Amino acid sequence: MTVRTLTIGILGGMGPAATVELMSRIVRQTPAEDDRDHLRMLVDNNPKVPSRIEAIIEGTGADPLPELRRMAQGLEAAGADFLIMACNTAHHYHAQIAASVTIPFLSIVEVTARYVAARPQARRVGLLASPAVRRTGVFEKGLAELGRSLVYPDEEGSAALLDIIREVKRGLTGQAQAARFRRIADELALRADIALVACTELSMLPLPEIAGCEVVDTLDLLAGAAIARASGG
């Protein structure tokens, strides 16, 4: 008997390669012996969403929210049973997007908070993300409610991370970007018990391995949560 699975709707394009990476991780993490065992995904890989960096950091860009709402509503109309979004920064708009549809919208922030909650020893949580994530406090509330404190790269490291993110958006994901990312992660790990990679552009680089500090990619957590939800877990 075929077990019905739910259809995943993905708000993507922020950036396009990161969206494909999320889809790839869902495919790789799904237990499957044949095509039919995989999950159906409806994807709006829309690179025309106004820049979150320009809107939030620079204050010069258009508001991304109307386009994100339109995408969510389109995915619902197309048959998605629930939504996920391949961008940490855009979760600043999560509540408003969720309010525009009738289907559930899994939050990468909530998924990450559950993961951290299961690790009581992780009191200091380091965040490797766009400066826009810090400015908007996307992860602040959920982790503060767990009694966790957030630590960030210093000013120089934050600026360097934003440069790396912009380079990845241009397709530069080589050794130079990976080495710079690793140096920033190494410094942050000195002040953190666990480090979160919380930018889908940074997910395109090798996950840093740091002795004495667990490093977790929130994109992996979101992929796992989406598989569990779609599979009835």
Summary of the structure (lengths in Angstrom):
residues: 233
radius of gyration: 17.2
end to end distance: 17.8
largest distance: 56.7
contacts: 770
relative contact order: 0.17
helix: 49%
strand: 14%
